[in-house]
Amino acid sequence: MNRREILAGIGLGFAPVLAGCGEDTAGSEDQSPSDGSDGGSDADDGTDGGGTDADDLSVDGRLHNETDTAHTFELVVRDSDGDVLTEGEERVEASTTERVPAVARPGEPRTFDVAVDGVETSRTLEFDVEPTAGQVDGYVDIRYTGGKIVIFFTDPDGTDDGAADADRVDTPPYEIQKPDDVEDWNEEYLGEHMPTEPSLGFEVLTNARGVLRERRLTHDADEEYWVGLATDGTARDELLDLDAVEAGTRERIESVDFEERLLVVVETGYGSGSVEHRWGRMEDTADGVDLYGYYTDPTEGTDDVTTWLSLLEIERPDTAVDRARVSLTVDTDRRVRFDSTEGVVTLEG
């Protein structure tokens, strides 16, 4: 099905409820014939009033709900004069991404006003990319993390315009109470009230830092975060140095049934070796798994400076697994987010 057929099917532009959401993103690259023709007659796109071919609306939208509950996204798209081109709303389930085809075109700025659960934001995007016949020319990504909305443009190569980094650090979306004194101290306070359901089954196999075949963190920044994903035996053997693991754990890792399970290894740093990761829950998403965890905060710590590591075995979800994304609470008002497609993420103090 080409792009014109998709647009015709949703009536060109948004109806009162955003149409076209929930379509398979993987199929978005094959939306018109390879020769660049549209397979039909020209038509007004119904939004700009300029009689432009609807196939030019080659920038799609994606609504990312990265919270634990469903939310309704309210979206208004305006032109450079502030006139409303289209508006609508879409309910997006917890930890889900929904698709909105044809929200803009290269070369024409658009302003996106978004509201989710009382949180509102607005951003104007320029779409400085060359249009290519027969394919999506980028995505307007609208990400809601609970208390914050981030809007950014991702080009066809997967490079965002930098606004996505504003979502790298946010506030933990649950109650955290730091103990007032040592007598009442609870080193698990950063995750004491973290939701633990719903969750895929999981188990921490080891915290030994020597399990990695290659060094990942570099000590080039105050904070570094990295997560690796193994969905088969080949990826496991490339990722892990099994000879460096004690025998019982090695046998367990070697016996993982990748039809039913997958392996995720998380390394972050830096600080006392007395600190450890803790994990609250694992959620399946449209393209992988999300891990929710936190640091312990012991009353007494060693004075070494090291990294912290977790190797986890996680129940394999029914959906495709292309990435693992971590949301790690590192302080009372600070949660850091990173995923396995990014490599090492560095943050300066």
N, C-alpha and C positions, 0 to 999 in steps of 0.2 A: 504494500500500500504506500503510495507516495504522499508527500506532504500536503498537496492540495486535497487529496481524499480525506486525510485526517482532519484538516481544517474544515472542510465541507461537512464532515460528520458531526462537528461540534458547533456548527453555525457561525464560524468565524468570529473570534473574540469570545469573551466570557459571557456566559449566561448569568442570571442572578446567583447561581452556584457555579463555581469554577468547573468547567467541563474538561474532560480529557485526563484528569488526574488519575494516578495509579497505573498508568501504562508502563510497560516494560522499558526501562531506560536503555537496555542493551540493544533494543531494536531501533533506536532513534537515528542511527547513522544511515539506515536504508529506507529513506522516506521519499525518494523520487528517482526516476530512471537515471542510469549512469551517464546518459548523454546530456543531462541537464534540462531536458524538456520536462514539462509538468503533466503531460498526458491529457490536457483539457484546455478550455478556453480561458482567457484572462478574466479576472474578477476583481472588484473592489474588495479590499480587505475588511471593510466594515468598521475600521477603527480610526484611520488617519484622515479619511475624507479626501484623499488625494488620488484615488484611482490606482494606487500602486498594486502590483501583482501580489496576491496573498502569499505566494511562495517566498517572498522576501522576508516574511516574518520568521526568520530562521534561528532566533534566539529563544530557547525554551526556559521555563521556570521550574525550580524544584523547591518544594516545601519540606524542610527537615524538622521533625519534632523529636528532639533529643531529650525528652523528659519521660517520666514514668507513667504519665496519664495522657489520654487523648485531649487535643485542643483544637479549636476552630481558628483558622487563619483568615483574617479579613484583609483583602488586598485591593488597592486602587492604583491604577497605572495612569500617569499624566504625561502629556507632551511638554515640549520646551516652553509653551505659553501657559502651562498650568491647567490646561483643559483635560478633563477626565476622558480617557480613551476607553477604558474598560474597568469593571470592578466586580467583585464577587467574594465568596467565602468558600472554604473547604475544611471539613473536619479531617484531621490527620491523627491516626492512632499513635499510641505510645511507641517511641523508638522506631518510627517509620518515616519514609520519604515518599511524598506524592508528587506526581508530575503534572505540570501545566504547560502544554505545548503553545508555542507561538505567542510570546509576550512582547517581543521587540524585534528590531532589525539592526544590523550593523550600520554605523554612521549617523544614527539619529538618537540623541539622548532621551532617556525616559526617567521619570521620577516614580519611585515605588514607595507608597505609603502602606505600612503593614501594622496590623494590630492583632495581638494574641493575648487573650485572657487579661485584658486591661493594660498590657504593655504595648507601647506604640513607638514606632520609629519611622524615619523616612530617609531615602538616599537616592541621589541622581547618579545614573550610570551612563557612560559614554559609548561603550561597545566599539572600541577602536580595533577592530579586526576586519580582515578582508573576507567578504562573503564568498562561499564556495558552493556551487550548484549541487544540489542533491544531498546536503548534509546539514546537521545542526552546527551553527557557528558559535556556540557557547551557551552558557547557562546563567540565569539569574538565580543564585542560591540564596534562599531565605531560611535562616537557621534560628530556631527557638530553643533555648537551653533552660528555660525557667527563670524569669526575671530579666532576660536579655534577648533581644532580637538582633541578629547580624545579617546584613545584606551585602553580597559581593558578587562580582562577575568572574566566572571561570571560563577561560577560553578553550578552544577545541583540544589543546594540548594538555589540559588539566591544570593550567597555571592560574591561580586566583590573583586578584588585584591588590592583595595585601590586607584587605579588611577582615579576611578570615582569621588572621592572627588575633584580632580583638576578641575572638571567642576561645583563644587558647587557655586563658585563665578566667575563671568565673567564681562565683560564690557557691559553696555547697548548698544544694536545695533541700536541706533538712536541718533539724536542730542540733547544735553542738554546744555543750556546756563544759568549759574547762574547769577542772577542780580548783577550789580556792586554796587548799593547803595540802601538804604532803600526806597528812594522815588520811585524807579522803581521796587520795590520788587514784586515778584509774587510767592506766596507760593506753587504754582503748577508747578514750573519750572522743577522738576524732571520728570514730565510726559507731559509737554506741547506739545512735538513733538512725543509722543508715538503713534504708529499706533492704530487706534480704529476699523479698519475693516480688514478682515471679523470678525464678532463676533456673537456668540449666544446671544439671549436676556438674560438680567440679571438685577437684582435689589438688592441693599443692604437693608436688612430688619432691621438690628440693628447693632450698634457698642457697645452695652452694654456688658462689660466683664463678668457680672454675668450670662450670658446665658448658660455657660457650666456646665454640671452636675458634672464633675470632673475637678480638677485643672490639667492643662497640663504642663505649663512652670514652671521651678523649681528655677530660679535665680542662677543656678549652673555654669553659663557661662556668658560671656559678652553679647553674643547674642544668642537668642533661637528662633526657627521657628517651627511652627506646623500647619498642615492643616488636617481637618477631613471632611469626605464625608458621606452623608446620601442619599441613593437611595430608601428608603422605610420608612414607618412609624415606624417600629421597630427600625431601625438604628437612626432615628431622636430622638425617645424618650430615647434611650440609650445615645445619644450624648448631648442633650440639657435639661436644667432644665426649662421647660415651666412655672412653677410657679414663676420663678424669672423675667419673662418678663412682661412688661406692657400689659394690656388687649388687646388693639388693635393689637399689634404686635403678641401676643400669638394666637389670632384668625387667623391671617394671616398665621402663621407657621403651625397651626393645619389644615388649609384648603389646604395645598399644594397638588396638584394632581401629585403623583409620576409617573404616566404614561406619564406626559408631562414635569415635572420639577424635579429638584433635589436640595439638599441643600449642601452648602459648607461653613465651618466655618474656618477662618484663624486667628491664634493668633501669634503675634511676640512681641519681646521686647529686650531692655528696654529703656525707656526715658520719656520725658515730656508728660503728658496727653493732651497737646495741639496739639500733632502730630496725624495725622489720616492716615489710608489707603485710597488710591484712586484707582479705577479700570478702565483700559482702554478698555479691550476686553476679551472675553472668546472664546476659539477655541476648536472645537471637534477634537479628535485624534483617533487613532485606538483602544485605550483602555480606553478612558475617556475624560476629559476636561483639558485644560490648561488655567490658569488665569494669566493675565498680569496686574501688578499694580505698585504703587510707594507710597512713603511717602510724605506727605506735609511737608513744612518747614516754619512755621509761623515766623514772625519777632519777636514776643514776645511769650514766652512760660512759662508755669507754672513750678515750681521747684520740682514737684513731680517726682517719678520714678515709672513707671507703664508699663503694656503691652498694645498693641493695638490689637483690634479685629474687624473682619467683619463677619457677617452672610449674605450670599448671596443666593438668589434663582436664579437658572440658567436654561435656556431652556435645556431640555434633548435631546442630540443628537441621531441620529438613530443608531449609533454604540454602542457596549457594554460599560458600564461605570464601570470600576474596580478601577480607581484611579483619583485623582485630583492633578495636578501639578501646582505649583505657581512659577512664575518668578517675583520677587519683586525688583524694583530699590530702593536702600537705600541711594545712594550717586551719585555724578556726574559720577564717574567712577566705580561704583560697583553695581552689580545685584546679588541677592542670589536666588538660585533655590532649591526647596524642594517639596516633594510630600506626599500624604496621606498614602503610604505604609511604610514610614520610621519612624513614630513616631516623637518625638521631635528631631530636628536637632540643635546641639550646635556648636557655633563658638567662638573661643577665640579672644579677641581684640589684 
